[in-house]
Amino acid sequence: MNITHRTSQFTAMDSYPTRQKDRECLVPRKDPILWRDWTASAPITQAQAQAYESNGYLVCKGLFSDDEIDRLIAASARLRANGQDIRTEDLVTEPGADAVRTIFRLDEHSPLFARLAADTRIADVARFLLDDEVYLHQSRLNYKPGFIGKEFYWHSDFETWHAEDGMPRMRAVSASILLTDNSALNGPLMLIPGSHRHFIACQGETPAANHKTSLKRQEVGVPSNVVLEKLAGDAGLDAATGPAGTVVFFECNTLHASNSNVTPFPRSNAFFVYNAMSNQPVAPFAAPAPRPTFLANRGAAQAIRPVRGDLSTA
C-alpha cells in the first residue's frame, strides 16, 4: 500500500513505508535494479551487469594505475593527519576514542577526490546503472584503524536515505574505492547477495537528530536478527576484498556491514553515493526533519560532468 507523504512543494508517494512503531516487514522491491538494458557500448561487460543485477554489487579490479593509487593513498593520509582542520560536523571519531572514523564531504576537502568522483571509470558506471545523469548525494572517507576500528552493523543504505533524507526511489548506487588492501581479516565490507531484491521496513520510530548517534553506532533502521538469518541462510554472506585501488559498486538497497578491525592493519576507503538527478530528496518519509547537508546533498544538485584521463595528472 502506498502512503501519501506531503511536502511543501508537492505530494510524493511513499512506496517504501518504514520505521513503523510495532512491526517489521519484508516486502518485494518495486524498482528496477538495472535501469538500462546492457548494450555493447556500456562501460561494464554483460557478465558484470548480470552479476550486479543478481547479487546487488560488483567488485572491479585494475581500474587505476599504481601511480594513481599512490596519489589517492597519500591524499587520504594527509586528510587524516590534518583532522583538526576539518569542519567539526564533517568529522566523526571512533566510539570512545579520538581516532578518525569518517570525514564527510570528501569532494569538498580534496580536489583529487573530487576529480576521482567525476572520473569516467566510476561515474560512467553509475550513469549506466541508473540510466540518468548523476550527482553526489553523499561523499566520505572511511577509516577503520588497526586494533580499535569498530564495526558497522547490517543495514540498507536506502532505508536510511529514504526514511531520514527523503530519497524517493531505489535509484542510487555507491562506489567504494579501497585505499588499503582489504582482506577477510581487517573488517572488509560484507554483503548479503540478493538482499537488494527485498525492502526491509524496519521497526522503531526515528528519534530526533538520530544521526548524532547513528554515525557511531546505528540502532534504528536495522533489520532484526530473524530477517538477517533468513536472508543470509538463503544466499550466504560475501566479503568485498581486494588490493588498494579495487572499486566496489553496490546497489543502494543491498544489505551490508563490516566487522571490527582488531588486526594491526588499517582499512580505509573513499565512498561516493551517486543518485539519479530524477531521484533527488523530498521531505523525510520517516523522520522529524531532514539530516544535515553534509550527510545528504539537498537543493539544487549539480550533475557530474565525467572526466576522462589519468588521475596522476589531475
N, C-alpha and C positions, 0 to 999 in steps of 0.2 A: 504493500500500500504506500502511495506517495503522500507525504505530509507537506502541506504548503508552508513555506518559510518566507516571511515578509521582510523586505528590506526597504530602506528609504528611497531606493531608486526603482526597483521593480520587484516582481514576485518570482522567486525561484522555487523549483520543486525539489524537495529533499528525497532523492532516490535511495539514500542510504541512511535511514534513521539509526542513531547510535546513542550511547551514554544513557541508556534507559535505566530508570531507578531500580527496577525489580527483576530484570531478566536480561539474559544474553541470548542472541540469535545468530545462527549461521545461515546466510542466505546466498543464493547464486548471484554471481556477478551480472550486472546489466549492461556493461560497456564492452566494446571490443578490446582485445589485447593488442593485436597488431591493427592499427588504424588504417594502414595502407597495404594493399597486396604487394608481394615481392615481385620485382622485375629485375632484369639483368643490370639495370642502372642503379640499383640500391647500393648503399655504402657497406652492406654486410652480405654475406653469402646466403643462399636459400636455406642451407642447413643451419646457419646461425639464426636466421629469422624463425625457423621452425623450433629450434631449441628454446629461444626466448618465449615464443608463444606457449610452448608446452610446460617449461619449467618456471617461467616468470623472471629469469635472469640470464645473463650471458657474460662469460669471462673471456676477455680478449687480451692476448699477449703479443708483444713485439710491435706495438704501435709507435713507440718512441725510441729514439736512439739513446745510447749510453750518455752522450753529452747532454741531451735534453733532460734525462732523468736526473743527472748530477746537478743541473741547474735548479730543478724543482726541489730536490732534497736540500740544497744549500739555502734556498729561499725560505723553505719551511723551517729550517733550523734558526734562521735569523728572526723570524716572526716569534718563534717560541722563546728565544733568548731575550727578546725585547718586549716581553709580555706587559711590562709596566707602561709601555707606550700605547697599548691597545685600549680603545674605549672600554670603560668598565662593563657596559651592558653587552659588549661583544665577546667578553672573556668569561669562560666557565672553568673552574678548577675542579680537581678530583675531590670527591666527598671526603672531608676530614683531612685534606692536605692542600698545599699551595701549588702543587704541580699542575701545569696547564692541561686541561682536558679537551677544550674546544675553543676555537676562535671563529666567530661568525663574521659574515660579510667579507669573506675571504677576497672576493674580487675587488673590494674597495681598499683593502690593506696591502695588496700586492699587484702591481702591473703585470708581472709574469703570470700569476694565477688568473688574472682577468683575461689575459691572452690565451691561456690554456682553456678556459671555459668556452671561448669562441672558436677554438681550433676545429677545423673540419673533421678531424679524426674522431671527435666526440660529438660536437654539435650537430653534424650532419646525420649521425646515427639517431640522435634524439628527434630530429626533424622527420626522419623517415618513420620511426616507430610511432610517432604521434600524428603524422600526416598534417603538420601545421608548422607555422613559424613558432619559435620558442623564446622564452625569456627565463631568467633565473628567479625561481620562486625563493630559493634559499641557497647560500653557499657557506661552506665552513671548512676548517682544518681540524681534523680529529687527531688527538694524540692518545695513546694508551701506553704510559710509561712502564718500563720494566718493574716488576715486583709489586707495584701499587695501582696499576691500571684497573679500574673497576669495570664490571660488566654493564652491558646494555641489554635490558630484558626484552623478551619477544614482543613484537608489535608490528602492526601495519602502519607505515607512514601515512597512507591515505586516510586511515581512520582518524589520525590526529589532525591532518591538514583539513579534512572535511569538517570535523567537529569544532576545531578551535580556530581555523583560518578561514573557513568558508569556501574551500575548493569544491566546486560542484560535482565534477565527474572524475573518473579514473583515467585521466589523460595527461599523466606526468610520468617521468622516468628519472631515476637517479643514476649518476655516474660517479663511481668511487675509484679514484686513481691512487694506487698503492705507492706510498713513498718510502716504505721499508719492505723487506721481504716479509711476507705473511705465510706462516706455516700453520699446521694444525695445532701448534702448541702455544703461540703467543697471542691468543684472543682474536682470531680472524673473524670476518663476517660469516655467520652461519645462516642458512636459509632452509625453508621447507618447500621443496619443489611442488609446484602445482597449487600452492596455497592461495595464489592470486586469483583463482577461479571462484572463490567464495569471499563474501564480505562478512566479517565478524562484527556484529553490532554489540559493543561491549556494555557490560553492566556497570552502573555507577555514574552519578551526575558529576559534571565538571565543576570543581570549585573555582572561585575567583582567582585570577593570576596563577593558574595551575602551573604555568611554565617555570615559575620561580623554583619549584621543587622538582618538576619532571625532567629538567635538563640534567639533573644529577642522579635522580632515581625515579623512573616512571612507574607510577602505581595506578593511575587512571587511564583507561583506554588500552588495557592489555587483556589478551584472551585468558580464559580460565585454563587451569591445568587439564580439565576434561577435554576441551576443544583441542588444545595442543597435542595431547596424547592421541586423539583421533586422527588429526591431520598428519602428524609425524608417523603414526602407525601405518597409515595408508601409503605414504610416499617416502618415508625416511627423512634424514637430515643431510645437508651438504655443507661443506665449508669452501668459501671462495679463497683459495690460496694461490700464491704465485710470487714471483720476484718483484722487486720495485719496478714500477712502470706498467704493471698489469692494470687493466681497466675492467671494472665490474659494472655492467649496466643492469639495474634491477627495477622491475615494474613497481609502481607506487604502492600496490596492494599486496606485494609479496611479504609474507611473514619472515622476519629476520631478527637476529640477536647476536651478541658476542659474549664470550666468557671473560672473566677477569684474567689479567696477564700477570702471572706470578713468575714468569721466566725473566732472565736478565735482559731479554731482547725487546726493545720497544716496538710498538706497532703504530704507524700513522698513515693517514690518507687524506687527500683532498676530496671534497664531496660537493657535487653540483646537482641541484634539483632543477630539471628542465620541465617547465609547464607549458602546455599549449596556449598560445595567445587567446584562443577562443574559450579558455577554461579559467580565466582569472577569478580570484576570490570575490565572493559576495560577503554578507554578514555571516558570522559563525553559525553553524547548524546546531551546535550543542554546547555552547559556552556563553557566559555572560557578556563577553566582549572579545574583540579580535586580539590575537597575540601581537606583540610589538613588531615593528617592521624589520628588525634585524633577524627575525625568525620567519617572516612571511612578507615578501615584497608585495606591496599593495599600491593601488593608484594607477598612474599612467605608466604601465610597464613598457619597456623598450625591447623590441625583438632583437635577438642576437644576429649580428651580421657575421657569418662564418668566415674565418681567416685561414688561408692555406699557407703552409711554409714551415720551416724548421724553427722550433722554439728557441734554439740556441742563438738565433739572430734577433729575437724579439727585444 
